[in-house]
């Protein structure tokens, strides 16, 4: 009855074992990468833990299918490079977990965390980008340039491990130390030995350069088509020169075949120079469109057809918002031929980028904003048949048809266009009187005057405060403008437009303030209807 029951291991020893077991912790290593959200980069922390349990490999944190597929690429790349995959439960987390991530450029960061799971990786400010081939080769991706440039613009990146094949375009981004690698083994050695010395030389532009207050501005003297080919149309060519010099919005009206499209296509060759950040911004949008930029100092020109949808012009998409023609024309020309044939929705939506230089896209899954600093150039016929202004041909349109045609363009939309020109009819005696080279040289002189005044923006893009500072009128010019305001009932926006055009004309003439002749010419380009 008094027999004692042997309970085996004393309770104290059990407690000690439990305490020892609870002290076992796995190392959490982290590397930094990024993902695109719209057109802007978001920093992503790639974390990895290795715990005892049934071997497995999971990627969590709202990862897209191309990131989920990276598990197989990572396994193959590690195994083909004589690395023994750890028989542990591997969990990779992409933080913050509430942002959707996409892109194959996260492969290299994930592979490095797995390969160095026994080492303590603690490198602040080091970004890692690269897609892995099955043999361990580090490859580039189309997202890489927009990612790195966006991080640089936000001041978030100083150094990065990148694929060697991406250096051909990443080297254009100054201020970032790039460590170029060709293989996974090479990247492993760099991180293991903490040898983060940059091995990429900075790119130097081969375009022509203009130095203003120690800031370089680049331009090309490449005239694929010449203004000498445009016969006559002296008024339209003069307006083209003013529009180009100040990046003003410009509308041409005239009969079919009078040279509207010819002039519009030649304006792109005489546009003002670009500084480095603008060249990179143009390249960023080209990458997002799937194009490979040449990084030349040439402003883009986009000319969508009038049947183009609103989504293709402004951007959009059902699940993810993508950029459209307006973004691709950033820092350059957006050309609408046959302007009244574009849908009413498109024309009215264009008022936002013409006014604010930005476009907002709102979808259920995405809300993005992108820069749309464009010069808007348009051409239209005077009536549906096109012969209203002709002295030879008879117009076949009724008054109702002409009125309906004109009403497709609202006053608020037209109010955002600075220069209006009615084209002349072609004459047999017309000749080309000015070349693109001569016009471009005049634009360069006007550009220099604008920058020497301390303007950050060109005349056509000045805001209200800047107009007051830089668009200074002579006394007789003020009286002429006041008379025009009373006579034509000019709106506040129209007054600002006249001042900006007058400022550009004064720059072309080399005038310090806007003289009487400058303001009179500026008023001659306002809309008559």
Order of alpha helices (4+ residues) and beta strands (2+ residues): alpha-beta-beta-beta-alpha-alpha-beta-alpha-beta-beta-beta-alpha-beta-alpha-beta-alpha-beta-beta-alpha-beta-alpha-alpha-beta-alpha-alpha-beta-alpha-beta-beta-beta-alpha-alpha-beta-alpha-alpha-alpha-alpha-alpha
